[in-house]
């Protein structure tokens, strides 16, 4: 691990970014260009002290998960991401398989969608990035450990995840999750990640095991979804799925049609944000 080079690389990466580049408000006048250390730390999901020590050439060796989070926070290109891994003495992730690294251009689009819930999801259903309105709608998916960021795993193993949808919509959601996972597992037979997720869900969820035996296959496609939010109520949103075939990522955007009650409620949600996501027993 080259601590000096890593520290310099992180400092320069932070200095070249403006708050607007990562979806942050400019705030008070800044004495130096670029993001503050606490802003990078928040974007990467690490403590300010830990990030500060990395920039001061005295931090411990970051994990691969932490390197991926840093690359995303600093909006690194694939080449710069690989360089970051090399500085720590790690082999960069292969580019021909699904990656947790979100391309800067995709993150830029995500940050600009301030009035529509949007998130970047892998083909396996793991959430990699969310904008503020997506967090207000479904909760902060990145706050927990990596296994809890998978939408399919949460749907079948976490009861609070189902509270996001009307009860009558749950059977269709269950079938969609299973059908999408089967398609990915078949397309990536040599990748252990889909196989491990299937094995876990078959062992822990009777519903998943039953649906898996039906052998339905379907990719994630545009459609209409209904959400039950504990503060603003029922929202009927159009779901658009944009594909990034290079990295097996999906940009999922939810929009409300103009003039509808859902549009008014979505605007209210944008105002109230995540002030209170748990007024009752609905959503954790």
N, C-alpha and C positions, 0 to 999 in steps of 0.2 A: 504494500500500500504506500503510494507516494503522497504523504500528507501535505507537503508544501505545494505540489502541483494541484492537488485536489482543492486546497484552500483557495488558491489563486483562481482556479476554474470556477468555483462557486461564487466568489466575489465578483468576477467579471460577468458571469451569467446573471447575477442579481442586478448589477449596475445597468445592464442594457435593457432592462424591462421597465416600462412605466405601469402605474396602477391600471390604466385603461386596457393594457395588453392582457391582463388576467381577470378582467371584470370587476375591478375595485374602483371605488370613488377616489379622486385625487386627494381629498382631505386638505389638511393644513399645508402651507408652503413647506417644501422640503429643502433642507440645506445641501443635500447631495443628490445626484441623479440616481434613478433606479428604485427598486423596492427596498423596504426596510427588512431587516432580518426577521422580525416577528411576522411579517407578512409571508415571507417564503416558508417559514416554519409552519404557519397555519395552513398554507396551501398544501404542504407536504404531509401534514398530520403528525408533526413531531414537536418536541418541546423547543422553546427558543434557546434554552441553555445548550441543548444537544447540537442544534444547528450552529450556534455561535462557536462552540468548540471545534466544529469541523472547519469553519472559516479561519480559526486561529491555529490550525495545524496541530491540534491536541485532542481531537475527538477520537472515540473508538471506531473500529471498522464497521461501516454501515452494512446492514443486511441487503440482500438482493431486493427484498420488498421495499426497503427504505431508498435504495438507489432508484428504483422505478418511480417512487413517489417524488423524489427530488427532480428527476428528469421531467416529470409531468408539471411540477410546480414552476420550473424554470423554462418551460416551453421549448425543450431541446429537440432538435431534429434527430432522426435516427442515427446519423453519424456522430453527433455530439453525445447522444445517449450512450453509444458504444464506447466513446472516449471516456465518459464518466465511469463506466464499469471497469475499463482497463486501468484507470488511475487507482482503483481500489484493489486491483489484482483479481478481478472477477471476469469470467467469460461472458460477453454480452449475450442477451437472448437471441435465439435464431430468428431470422426474419421470415422464414417460410412457414412458421406456425403462428398460432394465435399469440398475441403479445399483450402485456398489460400497459405498454407504452402508447399513449395517445398522441397522435401527430399534432404539432402546433396548429396547423390550419384547422383541424377539427375542433380543437379547444377554442380557437378564435371564433368560430361559428357559434359554439355553445355559449360563450360569454355574451355574444350579441343578442341572443334570444332572451332578453330580459322579461318579456311579457308572455312567454310560453314555457311551460315545463319541458325541459329537455335533458337527456342524459346519454352518455356514451356507454354502450353495453357490448360485451363480447358476444360472439355467436353462441357461446355456451350459456349466456344469460348473466354474466358477472358484471356488475356496475363498476365502471372505471372513473367516471366523472359525472357531476351533476351541476346544473345551474341552481341559483337560489330558489327559483320558483318550483323546481322539481323537488328540492329538499322540503319546501313548505307543503307540497302535495303528498309525498309518500314517505317523508322522513329522510334523515341524513344516512344514506346507505354506506358511506365511507367511514362512519364513526366507529363501527365495530370491526372485529377481526375479519380477514379475507373470506373465510367460509360463509360468513353471514351476509356477504355482499352479492351472493348469487340469488337471482330472483326465483328460480325454480326450487332451489333448496329451501328458501324462506317460505315459499307458498305451501309446500307440503309439510314442513317441520315447525314452522313458527305460526301459531294461531293468530297472533296480532297482525300478520301480513294479510290474512283473509279479511280482516275488518275493513280493509281499504276498499272493498267491493261489495255491491249488493249481494245478498245470499243467493238470489236466483241466478246470478251470473257466474257463480263459482264453478259449477260443472264444466262450463265452456272454457274457463280459464285453465282448469286442471288439464283438460284434453289438449289445449294449445301448448302448454308447457311440456307435456310428455312428448307430443308429436315433434316439437322443435328439437328437443334433446335427442330423440332417436335419429333425426336427420343429421345432426352434428356428429353423433357417435359413429354413424355409418360412414360419414365423409372423412373422419379422422381415426381410422382403426388402429393406427400405431401410436396415438396420443393417449397416455394413461389418464389424463384429467377427465375426459368425458366418461370413460369406463369406471373410474373411481366414484364419480357422482352418481352414475346409474346404480352401482352396487350399493352405495350407502342408502339411496332412496328406496330401492327395492327391499332392503332389510328393515328400514325404519318406518315406512309408510305403506299400509295395506292398500290405500287408494292408488298410490303410484304404481305399486306392483300389479294391481288389477288392470290399470290402464295400459301399462307397458306390454302386457300380454296381448292387447288388441292390435298392436303393431301399426298404429296410425303414424303417418309421416307428414309433416308440414313445416315450412319455413316461416319465420316471423314476417308478417305482411301488414300493410296498412289496414286500418279498420276503425271502428268506433268503440270506445271503452267508457264505462261508467265508474266513477270513483265516489266513495262516501268519505268526505272529509269531516272530522269532528267539530270543526269551527264553522265552515261555510256551507256544509251540507252536500247534496248530490250534485255532481258535475258530469255532464255528458260531453266527452272530448273526442275529437278526431285524432287518430294516431297515425303519424307518418313515419316510415322507417327508411332511412337513407343508408346505403351500404358503402363500406370502404373495403373492397375486396383485398386490398394489399395487406391489411392487418387483421382481417376477420372482425372488424368493428362495425357496430350499427349506431347511428345517431337517431334516437327515438324522440320525436317531437309531438307534444300534445297541444292541440289548439281548440278553442271554442268558437263556434260559428257566430258571426256578428248578429246582434239583435236578440240573442237568446239569453235566458236566465243563467245558463252556464257561463256565458261570457261575463255577466255582471259578477257572478260569484268568483270567477277566476281573477277578475280585477280586484275584488275584495281580498282575495287570498294574497295577491301581490302586495297589498298594503299591509295586511296584518302579519305576513311572513310566518315565521316559526315561533311567534310569541307564545303560543299555547297549543302544542300538538296532542295533549292528553287531558282534555277536560272531563272525560268520562273513562270508561274501560275500553274504549274503541281501539285506539292505536297507540302502540308503545314506541 
